């Protein structure tokens, strides 16, 4: 079985048209899932994101562009308004 593609913070930021700092802030606000952090090796700390984080970040940005607050977006996520696409 092939390994799923690695989803980086940079890729998520580019997909949503925001900075990596914004991606980190959205995680703290509960708008994006937290990445799995792996420490060690030659590369130091690495973040591994769920594949749907790219689409979710784009969805979050679209909600902000529609005038939603972060609280409204988080409530919509918790209510199931955003659903990741099936793999």
N, C-alpha and C positions, 0 to 999 in steps of 0.2 A: 504494500500500500504506500503510495507516495506521501511524502511529508507535506503538510499544508504550507502554503506560502507564509513567510514571516511578515508580520505587519508591524511596521516601525512607527514611532511617534511622528517622525517627519512625513511619512506617507499619509497618516491621518490628518495632519495639519494641512498638507497640500490639497487633499481631497476636499477639505472644508474651506480652504482659502483663508486660513488663520495661522497664527504662529504656534510654535511648539509650547510656548508659555501659556497660550490660551487653552490648548489641549489639556495641559496640566491643571489649569484653573477649573475647566469643565469637569475634570475627574473629582476635584475637591468639592465641587458643588453638587455632585451626584448626577451630572448630565451624561457622563460617559462611564463605561465600566473601567475599573482600575486594571492596569496591566499587571502581569505576573513579573516580578523583578527577580532576576537571577544574577548573583554576584560570583565573581571569580573568573579565572582563565585570563587569557591575554587581552580580552576586550573589556575587562572590568564589569561594571554593572550594565545589564541589558534589560530592556523592557519587551515583553511578549504580549501582544494584544490579541483579543478575540477577533476573528476575521470581520465580524459585523461592525466593529468599531469605526471602520471607514464610512460605512453608510450612515451610522448613527451620528457621527460628527457632522456630516453634510446635512442630515435632517435637523440637528440642533441649530446649525447656522440658519437654515431656512426659517425655523421658528422665530429666531431673533429678528430676521429680516421682515417677518410679518408683524413685528411689534410685541411679541410675547416676552414676558419677564423670565428670568431664570427659574423663579419659583413656579410659574405656570408651566414651563417646559418640564421641570422635574416632576410636577404633579401629573402631567400627561404621560410621562414615561412610567411612573408608578401605576397609573390607571390602565396601562397597556396600549395607549394610543400608538406609540412606536413599538413595532414588533420587528425583530431582525428577520431578514429573509432566510428561508430554510437553506441549509448547505447543499 
